[in-house]
């Protein structure tokens, strides 16, 4: 069979992804600190780009923004940022311990070994590896490792060097004066029963009443399960800077971009005469000028999109900005995209790792998006609102008769007309790091 060969015309519609468009999309999804890093890199490669770095970046490290759960920092209506935006303090745990080793009576060789041992310590202050395993790695005897570990465990903060939570709490408890030998015995011999709140069993075994167990529990919960966590990690201090600011002016809110932390881009004028000449240098500089102009245009596009998206979030979540987090409404990325007649992916990029300073604190933009549940009179409730209700109900419960997940479900349905399953309530409680009713029960 013969095959015919010919030319055919076909009409199709395609979006050409230009370099300028790619750059605009990339800059949009950058966090502020990632954007600053990008601009610095470009300024090093482009002699025409002159960056005027803002004061906040001259004073602070431009490390990546810390991925934290949004944290309230109090009402702020000016473009200044609370010191609480910064994580921990500058000294690392390893540095703090090494400094203390200098004051011990260990020999020089023992101190060197101890420094190598603390490299196995995690950010919470635990050394979870067995002494035998550490000894093999450091090519020494286990008893030498154990001796060094015992010295480390006597240093500050109390509880460091422990292999697990049980030992960590026990190390702290033994430093409290006067010593509570009963509490120490329970932690050392019956930690699992204590953690599971099998207090009747413990009361019977130690021939004491449940109220005494409750008192011991209240003392132990004051201890720090992660003693190293208040110190910096090996990385430089990280901080959160808001990309956007929402301020209230009389009866309305205003959205503004936090431009104080973004370097200003200027074209270096000393190359103007070279741009007018007709040689290879002029060709090179024209290319760099075009790159610089692309970046400036992409920056303007980023600013416009961020403000536009935040203004639309503000319109939908007006009740949040008036009354606080408990008034958050259900909202999806698609809702904002539809309202602004832009693609959902654009909204996703615009809200990725971006933070906004509000009258109620600092929040990640993703915070304002959540699914809905049916509520009173068919009004939709956001999942965050329901979580806050669960948290509030547990906070105000009778601690001697704490609410079970089923009781919480019943209250939400009867008092708030929110249709929800017991399993979902349990999931929300876990997300809030709230233990079950049996673990919340008190006996006094």
N, C-alpha and C positions, 0 to 999 in steps of 0.2 A: 504493500500500500504506500502510495506516495504522500509525503507530508508537504503541505503548502507552507511557504515561507513568505512573510510579508511584514509590513510596518503597520502598527495600530496606535491610535491615539487614545489615551485614557485620562480622564479628568479626576483629579483628587485634591483634597484640601489638607494641607499640612502646616503646622506651626513651626517656623524656622527658629531654632534655639540659638540666638546670636550670643556672642561673647558677652555683650552688655547685659542681656537678659539673664544669662547664667550668673554673672557677677551680682546682679541685683537680688536674685533668689538666694545666693550664698550669704550675702551680707544680711539679709532679712532674718535668716535662721541663727545667726551668730548672737550669743549673749554679748552684753556690753564689753566685758573684759576680753572675750574672744575677738571682738571687733577692734579693740585697741591693739591687741597683739598683731592682727592682720595689717592695720594701718602702719604700725612700726616697721613691719617686714617690708611693706611696699615703699616706705620712705627711704629705706636703706638701698633699695634697688632702683629707685627713681630719683635722679638728682633734682628734678623740678618740683618735687613734692616737699613742701616745708610744713612740718607739724608743730603746732604750738600745743604742748602737752599741758593738760589741766593740772592744778595743784594737787588734787587728790591722788593722781597717779605719779606725781613727783615724790610724794611722801610715802606711798604704799606700794607694795609689790603687786604687779598685774597678774597674779595667779588666777587660775580658773575659778569661776564662781562656785561656792560650796553648794552641793545638792542637799539641801536640808528641808525638813518639813517647815512650811511657812511659820514664822515666829512673830508674835505680836511684840512691838517695841514701844507701844504707847502712842498717844495722839501726837502727830507731827504735821504741822501745816506749813513749814518752811523747807527750803531745799538744803537742810542739814541732816546729818545721819547719826543715829545713836551709836554709841560705842558698843552696844549689845549686838550690832550687826557683825562684829568680829568674833572669830571662833577662838575659844580657849585663851591661853596666854603663850608668849613667845618661846619660853624654855621647853625643850622636849623632855619627856620622862627619862630617856637615857642620859641626857646631859645632867639632869638633876641628881640621878642616882650616882653617876660617875663622880660628881662633885663631893657627894657624901662618902664615897669610898676612900677619898684622900684622908679623911679623919679617922678611919678605922685602924686597928693595929695589925692589919694584914701585911704580909711581906709584899715587896714590889712584884714578884712573880704571881702571887695570889691575887693582887689587884688587877693585873693584866688578864688573868683567867676570868675574874669576876666580870670585867668589861666585855669579854667575849661571850660570857653566859647571858648577860642582859640583852645581847642582840637577839636572843631567842624569845624575849619578852614581847607580848603583843601590846596593842595600844591601850588595853584595859588594865595592864599590869600583871597579866598572868604569864607563867612559863609552863606551858602544858606538856611539853616533851618530857619523857622519863629521863632521870639522871643518867641511866645506862646509855640511852641513845645520844645524849649530849656528850657523854664521856667518849663514845666511839668517834663522834665527829671532831672533837677537840684532841683526840689521841691522848687521853689521860685516864685515870682510874675513877670509877663511880664514886668512891668515898671522898675523893678530893672535890668532886662536883657538889656532892651533898653538903660538905662543909662550907663551901663558898655560897651555896644557895641559902643555908641557914643564916649566914651573915647578911645577905641581901634582904632576907625576910625581916630583919630587925631594923631596916632603914625606913625612911619616910617616902611616900605616904604609907600608913599602916595597911597591910593586906597585899602589898606587892610581892611578886615571886611565888604566889600561890599557884597550885596546879589546877584548882577548880574552885567553884563558888564556896563550897563547904569550908575548905581550908582558908580561903580569903576572909570569910566572916569570922572564923575562929581566931585567926591572927589578930584581927581588930578587937575582938571581944576580950582577948587575954591582956590587952593593953589598958583596958578600962579599970580605973581604981574607984572603989574597991572591986575586987574580982567577984564575978558571979559564977561560982563553981557549978551550980545547977544548970545554968544556961550553957556553959561550956560542955558539960556532960551530954546534954541533949543534942547540941550541935555535932559533937564528936561521934556519938554512938547511935543517934536516932534522927539523923538529918532528913532522911526521906519521909519519915512519919511527920516530922515537924513541918516540912515543906508542903506536904499534902494536907496539913491541918487535921491530922488524926489525933486531936487533942484529948479525946476521951481515953484513948489507948495510952497516951503518954501520961496522963494524969493518974491512971491506974498503976502504971509501971513504976512511976517515981513517987507514988503515994502523996500526991498534992492535988489541990482542986484546980478546976479549969481556969479560974480567974488568975491563978499564978502563972499558968501557961500563957495566958493573954498578956500579962505583964512582961514576960520574957520576950514574947513576940514583938511587943511594942518597942522594946529596947533594941532588938536585932534589926528591925526594919529601919532604924536610924543609921545603921552602918552603910558603908558605900560598897555595893557589889562590883563596881568598876573603878577602883582607886586611881588607876592611871589615866582615866578618861579626861580629867581636868587639865592634863598637860598636852602640849602640842605633839603631833606626830612628827616624823622626820621631814615632812613637807613644810614649806613656808606657811605662815598664817594665811588663812583664807577669809574672805569677807564677802558679804552680799551687798551689792549696790543696786538700788532701784533703777530700772530703765525708764519708768514712768512715774508721774506724781499726780495724784488726784487731790485737789484742794477745794474746800468749800468757800464760796464767796457769797455771803448773804443767803439768798434762796436758791442758788444753783451751784453746780460743781464744774470745775475746770480741769481738763486733762492737759498735761504738758510733758514733753520729753525732757528727761534729765540730761541736758546738754553740757552740764558742768563737768561731767566725767569723760566726755568724748573730745579727743584732740581736734583742733580747728585745722583745716587743710588750706594751705595757700600755695600759689605758684611762685617759685623763687624768681624774682625779677632780674637777677644777675644774668640769666640765660636769654633775656629778650633779644639782645642784639644778635646772638648766635642763631636764633630762630629765623631771622630775616635774611641770613646768608644762604647761598645756594651751594651747599657742599654736603658731604656725608654726615657731618656733625649735625647740620640742620635737619636732615632726614631722621637721624636717631632721636633728636630732641622732639621733633614733631610726633613721633611714635609715643614717646614718654608723656608728652603733653596730652595726647589723646587718652592714654591710660589714666592719667590724673583726672581728666574731665569725666571719664566713665565712672571713676570711684566717687567723685563729688555728686554726680547724678544718681548713682546707686544709693548713696548715703541719704539723699533727699527723698528717694523712693522709700527707703527703710523708715525714715522718720514719719513720712506721710501715712504709711500703712500701719505702723505701730499705734500712732495717735488715733487713726480712724477706727481700728479694731477696739482699742480701749474705750473710745467714746461710745461705741455700740454696746460694749459690755456694760458700761455705766448706765445706758438707757434701760437695758433689760434688768440689771441688778440695782436699780435705783433704791429699792427698799433696803438692800445691804448697806449702802453708803449713808442711808438715813438712820437705820436702826441697828446695824451690826450684823455679824455672821449668822445669827439665828434666823435672819430674814432672807437668806440666800435662796434664789429660785432655781428650778431645773433649767439647764442650758447646755447645748451641745455646740461643737465646732460648726456643724452644718447650719445651725440656726443663725449664727453670726455671718457665715458665708452667704447664706440666702439673703439676709437683710442688706448686705453690702454689695451683693451681686459679684462676688469674687469666688475663686475656687477654694474648697475646704482645705486643701493642702497649704494655701497661702495663710489661712488663719492658724493652721497648725504650726507653720514656721514662725509666724509672728508672735505666738504665745510660748514657744519652746524656750525654756530657761530664761524667761523674762520675769521681772519682779516689778510690782507697783507699790508705792508708798501711799497708804490711805489714812483717813482719820482714825481707823481702827488698827493700824499697824502695817507691817510689811507682808505682802502676800505674793505668791507666785501666780501668774495669770491663769495657769491651769486650775487653780483653786476654784475659780468662778464657774467651772464647767462640771456638771454632774447629771446623772440620770434622774428620772422622776418616778415618784410613787403617787398613787391616787390618795387624795386626802379629803378633808371635810368639804362637803358640797361639791364634789368632783374637782376641787382645786388641787393642782399638782403640787407635791412637796418634793424638794430635792433630797437626795440620799444624804447629803451633808446635814440638812436640817433634822432628818430622822436620827442620825447619829448623835447630834447635839441633844435631842430629846432623850435618847437612851442614856446619855452621859448625865443629864440633869436629873432624870428619874432615879438613877443609881446613887447620885450624890446626895439626894434628899431621902433615901430609903431608911427604914428602921434597920440599923446595923445588926441588931440581934435577930431580926427576921428579914434578911435581904431578899430582894425580888429575884425569882427564877426567870429564866428566859421566856417561859410560857406566860408568867404573870406580866412581864414587860410587854409581850405581844398583845395580851388582853387589854392592858391599859391604853396602848397606842390605838387599838381598834375602837374601844368604848369611849375614851375621853377625847381622842384626837381624830377619830374616824379615818385612821390610816390603815389600809389593807397591807398586811405584811405577815410573813411566816416566822415561826419560831427559829428556824434555821438561819434566816436572814438576820434576825435580832442577835443571834449568837455570833454571826460573822461580824456584824458591826461592833459588838462588844470586844471581840478579839482584835479588830483593827484599832480600837481605842486603848488596847493593852489593859483591859479591865478583866480581872479573873472572874470565874463563875461564882454563883451565890454561896456555895459551900466554903469557898476560899475567902469570901468577904465577911463571913459571919463573925461577930464579936460576942463575948460572953460576959461583958460587964455592963 
